[in-house]
Amino acid sequence: MAQNFDLVVIGAGPGGYVAAIRGAQLGLKVACIEREHLGGICLNWGCIPTKAMLRSAEVYHLMHRAKEFGLKADSIGYDLDAVVKRSRGVAKQLSGGIGHLFKKNKVTVIMGEAKLAGKGRVTVKTDKGTEEITAKSIVLATGARARELPGLEPDGKLVWNYKHALVPPHMPKKLLVIGSGAIGIEFASFFNTLGAKTTVVEVMDRVLPVEDAEISAFAKKQFVKQGMTIMEKAAVKKLDRKGDIVTAHIEVGGKTETHDFDTVISAVGIVGNTEGLGLEEAGIKVDRTHVITDEYCRTGVEGVYAIGDLAGAPWLAHKASHEGVMVAELIAGGHPHAIKPGSIAGCTYCHPQIASVGLTEAKAKEQGLDIKVGRFPFMGNGKAIALGEPEGMIKTIFDAKTGELLGAHMVGAEVTELIQGYVIGRQLETTEQDLMETVFPHPTLSEMMHESVLDAYGRAIHF
């Protein structure tokens, strides 16, 4: 006999498990189906373990700077296996925490592969066989996986995807990273800091192409200063694998160059996990591996929603989580606000860190807006200098007519924490006057946020 639920969530990543828990909090009888790991890619093979590894690289980098701070550190080195072990331990701890949260909120967990089987019906293939469950509402939260390009497919030995890079079989000596989005540049930053001679190839005209052009240019200078080779408007056409060497055929400037590497990381985007879900049979529309939804994540098929990476950009865990909450509240009879993609911050945890929210300067101009732009360098901030982190900048973009904060863009130490101040400002629809009149504590990095706003109106004090 089929189990009956008010809500069934397929996928236990940062979108799915949050949707399940919020649904349970609202009094719904909830089941969450997961085929692999509680916490999904983000917690097990993405956001969390990469940040643990990047933290190790950051500490290693600071150890080499000990003399600057009046300290002594001799025989500095690292144990890659130990770095990876710590990273995996952090992921395991948090994955176990999801199980605890499910138990606490009385969410039924079913480990297996799910498929839509008709209106309000889902079949689940488990290690005990196939069972059918019914639900008034179904949330698809199956996430995405790394895109594989022909000829660049990972093998886990010489050519890696993000999973291989998180449990590396060896420390690269000469590394090629294909793609300079958040995933690519974070791995490039990690391995470069540990000593790999790193080359980054980006098909667009600049690294970190979704960021404001000024921020990308600043970051590139820092990467080059750290010893990275950056190749823009370039494409890896082919990889020849022989022995322990990969020969990359890179097209740049109309010519093809060949370069040898011992390791390649492919970070060329993601594709949605749409296979085997019975989407087509259910009448759910898919465009380029992502489910088409409206602003409330409704698929157009009654009672079926899609959230997170499966539902398209921006591909961010926090976007998925908030969509999960929104959908659960909608299903429970609430009236939540739709998520606004333009108010969701993006963070990249390379060195230096990068964070942004809202429109870039170029996008604002494309929309025909009359804008005011402010900038403030880390070099003008006492806390940044005291920390030994004087390289960075904060940029703010305002509507000249209304004072609306259109966008904010940062590069430098701890900007992934600072950006939330501007996110809150946009959410509360603050104007430039509100931000100017806000008293920021001293000495803090956040003072630069204030100064950047002042600079947009010709009122900066410290620069």
Buried (B, 14 or more C-beta within 10 A) or exposed (E): EEBEBBBBBBBBBBBBBBBBBBBBBBEBBBBBBBBBBBBBBBBBBBBBBBBBBBBBBBEBBBBEEEEEEEEEEEEEEBEBEEBBEBBBEBBBEBBEEBBEBBEEBEBBBBBBBBBBBEEBBBBBBBEEEEBEBBBBBBBBBBBBBBBBBEEBEBEEEBBBBBBBBBBBEEBBEBBBBBBBBBBBBBBBBBBBBBEBBBBBBBBBEBBBBBBBBBBBBBBBEBBEEBEBBBBBEBBBEBBEEEEEEBEBBBBBEEEEEEBEBBBBBBBBBBBBBBEEBBBEEBEBEBEEBBBBBEEBBBBEBEBBBBBBBBBBEBBBBBBBBBBBBBBBBBBBEEEBEEBEEEEBBBBBBBBBBBBBBBBBBEBBEEEEBEBBBBBBBBEBBEBBEEBEBBBBBBBBBBBBEEBBBBBBBBBBBBBBEBBBBBBEBBEEEBBBEBBBEBEBEEEBBBBBBBBBBBBBBEEBEBB
